[in-house]
Amino acid sequence: MKRIIYIIILYPLFFISCLKDEPLKLSNNGFTPVEGNDDWSISTLKSENIDSTLVVKAFEHFYSKEELPMSKSLLIIRNGKLVAEAYAKDKNDINEIDNTQSCTKSVVSLLVGIAINKNLIPDVNQSLFSYFPEHFDANQEKRNITIRDCLTMEIGLEYKGGDDSEELVHTKMNSLKFVLEKPLVSKPGSSFLYSDFSPQLVNGVIAKATGQSVQRFAEENLFNPLNITNYKWETSKDGLNLGAFSLYLRPRDLAKLGQLCLQNGIWNNKVIVRNWIEQATIKQSKTSSYGYFFWLNPSLNSYSMEGNGRQLVFVCPAKNLVIVHTAFPYTSIPLWGDLNPVINNIYQACK
């Protein structure tokens, strides 16, 4: 929960000051979930053995204008049932899609697992060079970069943060070539460097291996089976879906992806992705608490999808728990606030 490094859009200080002075939240109207036509079963805290006192504290923090000024939604799913949800800025956000930011990376990870299940990708040890050799120069170390190196953020290519990410979005050259022209700063597979370049390369592999757009592959094999129909996925100028960010989903659909992970890839008794989540959500990086585009939280026996602005899908198998938090996604760090009291209270509430 303590390290979140994402594409950041910096706002002028005067804008931040104005935001803090304006009424940013609705009044605390509780957290009773509503029935919806989206496959979620509704339950109560008591029925799912959750301490309501601690949950009340969590939602008080969530609604706070001072502590979490940009928070938009908070959902709790336990034992596969939606037991609490609230929308602090606009009640209509329940049906609105928004940028999940770097949670997109974890979705890309799921798509890799699905492609491996379908024998479209043999395994994570395949080199990128074997998929798009035309974008490589003669540097042999670059040619050795594997899918696994990308998934663990160990590609070794230079990445300087938000400016590089913005250039990736707007470059008129092929986005894969743009990334692969970056100099090596470490040997591929040797050290962790969080980068928005890695998932773009993986999306290039998915598109080449499947023979269709990443979005279409996701639609057919992940979104449709989960009845996720309202979404948007932006692309770079070359038409490749952005692997690092800009997948737009509803909070309840983001929760479905978390629940799918909790259920080890099974949804409504159907296998969506097999023998992947167990690997993607254990330590795979040599130097960081990171799996395959998933953050690991050993202190809470959990893992998570995380994105700029405190977008979060927190998954805890030991508690049979999923927590989803979304916020205005285009803020700088001073406005993010501290989400730990929310997560810790909910975690401790689950008996």
C-alpha positions in Angstrom: 0.0 0.0 0.0 2.9 2.3 0.3 4.5 2.4 -3.1 2.5 3.8 -6.0 4.5 5.0 -9.0 2.4 6.0 -11.9 2.0 8.5 -14.8 1.4 11.8 -13.0 -0.2 14.9 -14.4 1.1 17.8 -12.3 -1.4 20.6 -11.5 -0.4 24.1 -10.6 -0.2 24.8 -6.9 -2.9 27.4 -7.1 -5.3 24.8 -8.6 -4.6 22.4 -5.8 -5.3 25.1 -3.3 -8.6 25.9 -4.9 -9.6 22.3 -5.0 -9.0 21.9 -1.3 -11.2 25.0 -0.5 -14.2 23.8 -2.6 -16.9 21.3 -1.5 -15.6 18.1 -3.0 -17.8 15.5 -1.4 -21.4 14.6 -0.9 -22.6 14.1 2.7 -21.9 10.7 4.2 -25.0 8.8 3.3 -23.8 5.4 4.4 -22.7 2.5 2.3 -25.7 0.2 1.7 -25.3 -1.4 -1.8 -28.1 -1.2 -4.3 -29.5 -3.9 -6.5 -28.2 -3.7 -10.1 -28.5 -5.7 -13.3 -24.8 -6.7 -13.2 -24.6 -10.1 -11.7 -23.6 -8.9 -8.2 -25.3 -10.6 -5.2 -26.1 -8.2 -2.4 -25.5 -9.2 1.2 -25.0 -7.5 4.6 -22.0 -7.0 6.9 -23.5 -9.2 9.6 -24.3 -12.0 7.2 -20.7 -12.0 6.0 -19.2 -11.8 9.5 -17.8 -8.2 9.2 -17.5 -5.8 12.1 -19.7 -2.9 11.2 -17.9 -0.5 13.7 -14.7 -0.7 11.8 -16.4 -0.4 8.4 -18.1 2.8 9.6 -14.7 4.2 10.4 -13.4 3.2 7.0 -16.3 5.0 5.2 -15.9 8.1 7.4 -12.4 8.4 6.2 -13.5 7.8 2.6 -16.1 10.6 2.8 -13.6 13.0 4.4 -12.9 16.1 2.3 -9.6 16.5 4.1 -8.3 13.0 4.2 -9.3 11.8 0.7 -10.5 14.8 -1.2 -10.5 13.1 -4.6 -12.1 9.8 -3.7 -15.0 8.7 -5.8 -16.1 5.2 -5.0 -15.5 2.5 -2.3 -16.8 -1.1 -2.6 -16.4 -4.1 -0.4 -16.9 -7.6 -1.7 -16.8 -10.5 0.7 -17.5 -14.2 0.0 -18.3 -13.1 -3.5 -21.1 -10.8 -2.4 -21.2 -7.0 -2.5 -21.7 -5.9 1.1 -20.9 -2.2 1.0 -20.5 0.6 -1.6 -20.6 4.4 -1.7 -20.0 7.1 -4.2 -18.7 10.3 -2.6 -18.8 12.8 -5.5 -21.8 11.8 -7.6 -24.3 8.9 -7.0 -24.3 8.4 -10.8 -20.7 7.3 -10.7 -22.1 3.8 -10.0 -22.7 3.6 -13.8 -19.9 5.8 -15.1 -16.7 4.5 -16.6 -13.4 6.1 -15.6 -9.7 5.7 -16.3 -8.4 2.9 -14.1 -4.9 4.2 -14.8 -2.2 1.6 -14.0 -4.8 -1.1 -13.0 -4.8 -1.5 -16.7 -1.4 -3.3 -16.4 -3.0 -6.0 -14.3 -5.7 -6.6 -16.9 -2.9 -7.0 -19.5 -1.4 -9.6 -17.2 -4.7 -11.5 -17.2 -4.8 -11.4 -21.0 -1.3 -12.9 -21.2 -2.5 -15.8 -19.1 -5.5 -16.3 -21.3 -3.3 -16.2 -24.4 -1.0 -18.9 -22.9 -4.1 -21.0 -22.0 -5.1 -20.8 -25.7 -1.6 -21.8 -26.9 -1.3 -18.5 -28.7 1.7 -17.7 -26.6 3.9 -20.7 -25.6 5.1 -19.2 -22.3 6.5 -16.1 -20.7 10.1 -16.9 -21.7 9.5 -16.0 -25.3 11.6 -13.2 -26.6 9.9 -10.0 -27.9 12.2 -10.2 -30.9 10.4 -13.4 -32.0 7.2 -11.4 -32.3 8.3 -8.1 -33.9 11.9 -8.3 -35.1 11.4 -5.4 -37.4 11.4 -3.0 -34.4 14.8 -4.1 -33.0 18.2 -2.8 -33.8 21.3 -5.1 -33.7 21.7 -4.9 -30.0 21.7 -8.5 -28.8 20.8 -7.7 -25.2 17.6 -5.9 -26.4 16.8 -8.9 -28.5 17.0 -11.1 -25.4 14.2 -9.2 -23.6 11.4 -11.7 -22.8 7.7 -11.4 -22.0 8.6 -12.3 -18.4 11.1 -9.4 -18.2 8.2 -7.1 -19.2 5.8 -8.6 -16.7 8.2 -8.1 -13.8 9.3 -4.6 -14.9 12.8 -5.8 -15.6 13.2 -4.9 -19.3 16.3 -2.8 -18.6 15.3 0.1 -20.9 15.5 3.7 -19.8 12.3 5.2 -18.5 12.0 8.7 -17.0 8.4 8.8 -15.8 5.5 10.9 -16.9 7.2 12.7 -19.7 8.1 9.4 -21.4 4.6 8.1 -20.9 3.1 11.2 -22.5 5.5 10.9 -25.4 4.5 7.3 -25.8 0.9 8.3 -26.2 1.6 11.1 -28.7 4.5 9.8 -30.7 3.7 9.5 -34.4 6.1 6.6 -34.9 5.3 3.0 -34.0 4.9 2.8 -30.3 6.9 -0.5 -30.0 9.8 1.0 -32.0 9.6 4.1 -29.9 10.1 2.0 -26.7 12.7 -0.3 -28.1 14.9 2.7 -29.2 15.4 3.6 -25.6 18.9 2.9 -24.3 19.5 0.0 -22.0 20.4 1.1 -18.4 20.6 -2.4 -17.0 20.8 -6.0 -18.2 17.3 -7.3 -19.0 15.9 -9.5 -16.2 18.3 -8.1 -13.6 16.6 -5.2 -11.8 13.2 -3.7 -11.2 12.3 -0.4 -12.9 8.6 0.5 -12.9 7.8 1.6 -16.4 4.9 2.3 -18.6 6.9 0.9 -21.5 6.8 -2.7 -20.3 3.0 -3.3 -20.7 3.0 -1.5 -24.1 5.5 -4.1 -25.3 3.3 -6.9 -23.9 0.3 -5.5 -25.7 2.4 -5.7 -28.9 3.0 -9.4 -28.2 -0.7 -10.0 -27.5 -1.8 -8.3 -30.7 0.7 -10.1 -32.8 0.1 -13.5 -31.2 -3.7 -13.3 -31.4 -4.0 -11.6 -34.8 -6.5 -9.0 -33.4 -6.6 -5.9 -31.4 -5.9 -6.2 -27.7 -9.3 -4.7 -27.0 -11.1 -7.3 -29.2 -9.2 -10.2 -27.6 -10.1 -8.8 -24.1 -13.7 -8.4 -25.1 -14.1 -11.9 -26.4 -12.1 -13.7 -23.7 -12.4 -11.6 -20.5 -15.0 -8.8 -20.7 -17.9 -10.6 -22.3 -17.6 -13.7 -20.0 -17.8 -11.3 -17.0 -20.7 -9.3 -18.5 -18.5 -6.2 -18.7 -20.1 -4.3 -21.6 -19.5 -0.6 -20.7 -15.8 0.3 -21.2 -13.3 2.2 -23.3 -9.6 1.4 -24.0 -7.5 4.2 -25.6 -4.7 3.5 -28.0 -1.4 5.0 -29.0 -1.2 6.7 -32.4 -0.4 3.4 -34.1 -3.7 1.9 -33.0 -2.2 -0.4 -30.3 -4.2 -0.3 -27.1 -2.2 1.4 -24.3 -0.9 -1.3 -22.0 0.0 0.9 -19.0 -3.2 3.0 -18.5 -6.4 4.3 -20.1 -8.7 1.3 -19.7 -12.0 2.9 -18.6 -14.3 0.7 -16.4 -17.2 1.1 -14.0 -16.2 0.5 -10.3 -18.4 -2.6 -10.1 -16.8 -4.0 -13.2 -13.4 -3.3 -11.8 -14.6 -5.3 -8.7 -15.5 -8.2 -11.0 -11.9 -8.4 -12.2 -10.7 -8.5 -8.5 -13.2 -11.2 -7.7 -12.1 -13.2 -10.8 -8.6 -13.1 -9.4 -9.8 -14.1 -5.9 -11.5 -17.1 -7.5 -8.3 -18.1 -9.3 -9.7 -17.3 -12.8 -13.1 -18.9 -12.4 -16.4 -16.9 -13.0 -19.8 -18.5 -12.8 -18.2 -21.9 -12.7 -16.4 -21.2 -16.0 -12.7 -21.1 -16.3 -11.6 -17.7 -17.7 -7.9 -18.1 -17.1 -6.2 -21.2 -15.8 -3.0 -21.6 -13.7 -2.1 -18.0 -14.2 -3.3 -15.9 -11.3 -1.4 -18.1 -8.8 1.8 -17.2 -10.7 1.0 -13.6 -11.4 0.4 -12.8 -7.8 3.5 -14.2 -6.1 6.9 -12.6 -6.0 8.4 -12.8 -9.5 10.7 -9.7 -9.5 14.2 -10.3 -8.2 14.3 -7.0 -6.4 10.8 -5.8 -5.6 7.5 -7.1 -4.1 6.0 -7.5 -7.6 4.5 -10.4 -9.5 3.4 -10.2 -13.1 1.9 -6.6 -13.3 0.5 -7.1 -9.8 1.8 -5.4 -6.6 2.2 -7.7 -3.6 1.3 -6.7 0.0 2.9 -9.3 2.3 1.9 -7.6 5.5 -1.8 -8.0 4.7 -1.4 -11.3 2.8 -2.8 -9.7 -0.3 -2.0 -8.3 -3.7 -3.4 -5.5 -5.7 -4.0 -3.6 -8.9 -3.0 0.0 -8.4 -3.2 3.2 -10.4 -2.5 6.9 -10.3 -4.6 8.9 -7.9 -5.3 5.9 -5.6 -7.2 3.6 -8.0 -7.1 0.3 -6.2 -8.3 -3.3 -6.4 -7.2 -5.0 -3.2 -7.5 -8.8 -3.2 -7.0 -10.8 0.0 -7.6 -14.6 -0.4 -7.2 -15.2 3.3 -10.1 -13.0 4.1 -12.1 -13.9 0.9 -12.1 -10.1 0.4 -12.0 -7.6 -2.5 -11.9 -3.9 -1.9 -12.2 -1.4 -4.8 -11.4 2.3 -4.5 -11.5 4.8 -7.3 -10.7 8.5 -7.3 -10.4 11.4 -9.8 -7.5 9.9 -11.8 -5.7 13.0 -13.0 -4.2 14.5 -9.9 -0.8 15.0 -8.4 0.4 13.3 -5.3 -0.5 16.1 -2.8 -4.2 15.3 -3.5 -4.1 11.5 -3.3 -4.5 11.3 0.5 -3.8 8.3 2.7 -5.9 5.2 1.9 -4.3 3.0 4.5 -6.8 3.7 7.3 -9.6 2.6 4.9 -7.9 -0.6 3.9 -6.7 -1.5 7.4 -10.1 -1.0 9.0 -11.9 -3.1 6.4 -9.2 -5.8 6.6 -9.5 -5.9 10.4 -13.3 -5.9 10.2 -13.4 -9.2 8.3 -13.4 -11.9 10.9 
